[in-house]
Amino acid sequence: MRKLAITLTFLILFSCGGKPRTGVDEDQFSSYWYQGQAEINVFDLEQYRYGEKREGTAVMIFVTEDFSKRKQVKLDNPEDAGADARKVIKMNMTREFVTGVYPYNTMLSVFTPVYDEENAFKITASVTEWCGQSFIQMNWKNGSYRAKLFSYFESEGDQEVKLEGPSEDEIFNTIRLNPSIVPEGDVRLIPSLIFQRFSHIPLKVERASISKRKISGNQEELSLEYKTINRKLVVRYQQFFPFEILSWEEIQTKPDGSVERTIGTRRNMEKLDYWNRNGLQDKELRRALGL
């Protein structure tokens, strides 16, 4: 019965001509990700902002959803959507830290197709703090991203741009599917949207290089280095499925040669149907996660 269900899933996905993704072990993937739970990862955060290191917390939530490729939203009734329904792995990533008297809160959402050989269908990012808020949404349609940027800065808002290339922000999801899918060598990428908001650089595709290496135990490390914006991302993850994210580091070299390192180190992970845990009694679960 399970084999039949898998076969039907692939027939529905690719009957309209989409190119199937390779490298995802369907038996492994479905047994871990299609059980009605999300994976909640809590990280100790060292975030550089305004030239100083701030202590904070980051959370990465990974979950699979039924997604409308046409409308680019989560489907309410996927059984009625036909070939428009796509399985995605979604990452919601938050950062919380304080600069002086006022707090920062960021959120990044990335919707990556599980079975389609395509870039993330949709990516959104927001930054809120006492000075104001900024928001970016990128939608992948007809071979490019259509991006809209809204900002309280006069020089930055509001903008609409077209971007032809994949996004750095999708790398975490792609690792979760299978790190072998992430290409190595020279690439062209849209830098992290949160980094783009913090650095106020133009939103455009940049040249970069990607490499991977095995490190101690059953861990591997991916390094992404940009050739033009003095930025490097290093992600450490488990070598074997489900390829859990263990840590990440952002390295920024400033014009004066100083180096700023933002580091997230995982301290807790739980699988949980968090959307059903919204009662007062469920606050104990936050304590268990260290939140």
C-alpha positions in Angstrom: 0.0 0.0 0.0 2.8 2.4 0.9 4.6 1.6 -2.4 1.4 2.4 -4.3 1.0 5.7 -2.4 4.6 6.7 -3.3 4.1 5.8 -6.9 0.9 7.9 -7.1 2.7 10.8 -5.5 5.3 10.8 -8.2 2.7 10.4 -11.0 0.8 13.5 -9.7 3.9 15.6 -9.3 5.4 15.0 -12.7 2.4 14.4 -14.9 2.6 18.2 -15.8 6.2 18.0 -17.1 8.2 19.0 -14.0 11.7 17.7 -13.7 12.0 15.2 -10.7 14.6 15.9 -8.0 17.2 13.2 -7.5 19.0 12.3 -4.3 16.0 12.1 -1.9 15.4 8.7 -0.4 11.6 8.5 -0.3 11.4 5.7 2.3 13.7 7.5 4.7 12.3 10.9 4.0 8.6 10.0 4.4 9.2 7.9 7.6 10.8 10.9 9.3 9.1 14.0 7.8 5.5 12.8 7.1 4.5 12.0 10.7 2.6 15.2 11.6 5.4 16.8 13.5 8.0 19.6 13.0 11.6 19.6 14.1 12.4 22.4 16.4 16.1 23.3 16.8 17.2 25.9 19.4 20.6 27.6 19.1 22.7 29.7 21.3 23.3 32.8 19.3 26.3 35.2 19.1 25.1 37.9 16.8 27.4 40.8 15.7 25.5 44.1 15.3 26.9 47.6 15.2 30.4 46.3 15.7 29.7 44.4 19.0 28.8 40.8 19.8 25.3 40.3 21.2 24.0 37.2 23.1 20.7 35.8 21.9 18.7 32.8 20.7 18.0 31.4 17.3 15.4 28.8 16.4 15.2 26.7 13.2 11.9 25.0 12.6 11.8 22.4 9.8 8.4 21.0 8.7 6.9 19.6 5.5 3.7 21.2 4.0 1.4 21.0 1.0 2.0 24.1 -1.1 0.4 25.7 -4.1 2.9 26.3 -6.8 0.6 28.7 -8.6 -0.6 30.7 -5.6 2.6 30.2 -3.6 0.9 29.7 -0.3 0.2 26.7 2.0 -2.8 24.8 0.8 -5.9 24.5 3.0 -7.3 21.5 1.0 -4.4 19.8 -0.9 -6.6 16.9 -1.9 -8.6 19.4 -4.1 -5.6 21.1 -5.6 -4.6 18.4 -8.1 -1.3 18.9 -9.9 -0.9 22.4 -8.4 -0.1 20.7 -5.0 3.6 20.4 -4.2 5.3 19.0 -1.2 7.8 21.5 0.3 10.1 21.4 3.2 9.8 24.7 5.0 12.3 26.3 7.3 11.2 29.1 9.7 14.3 30.6 11.3 14.1 33.3 14.0 16.8 35.3 15.8 16.2 37.3 19.0 18.9 39.6 20.5 19.2 43.0 22.1 21.2 46.0 21.0 21.6 48.4 23.9 18.2 49.3 25.1 16.2 47.9 22.2 15.5 44.4 20.8 15.9 42.9 17.4 13.7 40.1 16.0 14.2 38.5 12.6 12.4 35.8 10.8 13.3 33.9 7.6 10.9 31.5 5.8 12.1 29.3 2.9 9.8 26.9 1.0 11.8 24.3 -0.9 10.2 21.7 -3.2 10.9 18.1 -2.1 10.3 16.4 -5.4 10.8 19.2 -8.0 14.2 20.1 -9.4 13.6 23.8 -8.8 14.8 26.6 -6.6 12.8 27.5 -3.5 9.3 28.5 -4.5 9.1 31.3 -2.0 11.4 33.1 0.5 10.4 35.8 2.9 12.4 37.7 5.5 11.6 40.3 8.1 13.5 42.5 10.5 11.7 44.3 13.3 13.3 46.6 15.9 12.4 49.9 17.6 13.4 52.0 14.7 11.0 50.3 12.3 10.6 47.1 10.2 11.7 45.8 6.8 10.3 42.9 4.8 11.3 41.1 1.6 9.4 38.5 -0.4 10.8 36.6 -3.3 8.6 34.3 -5.5 10.2 31.9 -8.0 8.2 32.1 -11.3 9.2 31.4 -14.9 12.9 30.9 -14.2 13.6 33.9 -11.9 12.7 35.5 -8.6 10.3 38.4 -8.5 11.3 40.2 -5.3 9.5 43.0 -3.4 11.4 44.9 -0.7 9.7 47.2 1.8 11.7 49.3 4.2 11.4 52.3 6.5 14.7 53.6 5.0 14.1 56.2 2.3 16.9 54.9 0.1 15.6 51.3 0.2 11.9 51.2 0.1 9.8 50.3 -1.8 11.5 48.2 -4.5 10.7 45.5 -7.0 13.5 43.6 -8.7 14.0 40.5 -10.8 16.8 38.1 -9.8 18.0 35.2 -11.9 19.7 32.8 -9.6 19.2 30.6 -6.5 19.4 31.8 -2.9 21.8 31.2 -0.2 18.9 30.9 2.3 17.8 27.7 0.6 21.0 25.9 1.6 19.7 24.8 5.0 16.7 23.1 3.4 18.8 21.5 0.7 21.1 20.0 3.3 18.1 18.5 5.0 17.0 16.9 1.7 20.5 15.6 1.0 23.8 17.5 1.2 24.9 15.9 -2.0 22.3 18.0 -3.9 24.2 21.2 -2.9 26.6 22.0 -5.8 30.3 22.6 -5.2 32.6 25.0 -7.0 31.8 28.4 -8.5 28.2 29.5 -8.2 26.0 32.6 -8.5 23.8 33.2 -5.5 21.5 35.7 -3.9 23.1 36.4 -0.5 21.2 35.8 2.8 18.2 38.2 3.0 18.8 38.8 6.7 22.5 39.7 5.9 21.2 41.9 3.1 19.0 43.8 5.6 21.7 44.2 8.2 24.4 45.3 5.7 22.1 47.4 3.4 23.8 46.1 0.3 21.9 46.0 -3.0 19.7 43.0 -3.5 21.4 41.2 -6.4 23.1 38.0 -7.5 26.8 37.6 -6.4 29.6 35.2 -7.3 30.6 32.7 -4.7 32.2 29.3 -4.2 31.0 26.3 -2.2 33.0 23.4 -0.8 32.3 20.5 1.6 34.5 18.5 3.9 34.2 15.7 6.4 35.2 16.5 9.9 35.4 14.6 13.2 32.9 11.8 13.9 29.8 11.6 11.6 29.8 15.3 10.8 30.4 17.3 7.6 30.9 21.0 7.0 29.8 23.2 4.1 31.6 26.4 3.4 30.2 29.2 1.2 32.4 32.1 0.4 31.5 35.2 -1.7 34.2 36.7 -3.9 32.8 40.3 -3.8 31.1 41.1 -0.5 33.6 39.6 2.0 31.1 37.2 3.4 31.5 33.5 4.4 28.9 31.0 5.7 29.9 27.7 7.4 27.3 25.1 8.2 28.0 22.0 10.2 25.6 19.1 9.9 25.2 15.3 10.5 26.7 13.2 7.7 23.8 10.8 7.7 20.0 11.2 7.3 18.2 13.2 8.6 21.2 15.5 8.2 20.5 17.6 11.2 22.0 21.2 11.4 24.4 21.3 14.3 25.8 24.8 14.0 26.3 27.7 11.5 28.7 30.6 11.4 28.6 33.9 9.4 32.0 35.6 8.9 32.1 39.2 7.7 35.4 41.0 6.9 34.9 44.7 7.3 36.6 47.4 5.1 39.1 48.1 7.9 40.1 44.4 8.0 38.3 43.5 11.2 36.3 40.3 11.3 32.9 39.8 12.8 31.6 36.3 13.5 28.0 35.5 14.1 27.6 31.9 15.5 24.7 29.7 16.2 25.4 26.5 18.2 22.6 24.0 18.7 21.7 23.2 22.3 18.3 21.4 22.0 16.1 19.6 19.4 12.6 18.2 19.7 10.1 16.9 17.2 6.7 18.3 18.1 3.3 19.2 16.6 3.7 22.7 18.0 0.7 24.2 16.2 -1.5 22.0 18.5 0.4 23.0 21.6 -1.0 26.5 22.3 -2.6 26.1 25.7 -1.2 27.6 29.0 -0.2 24.1 30.1 2.1 23.9 27.0 4.5 26.5 28.3 6.3 23.7 30.0 7.4 22.6 26.5 9.2 25.9 26.0 11.2 25.3 29.2 12.2 21.9 28.0 13.5 23.5 24.8 15.4 26.1 26.9 13.2 29.0 25.6 
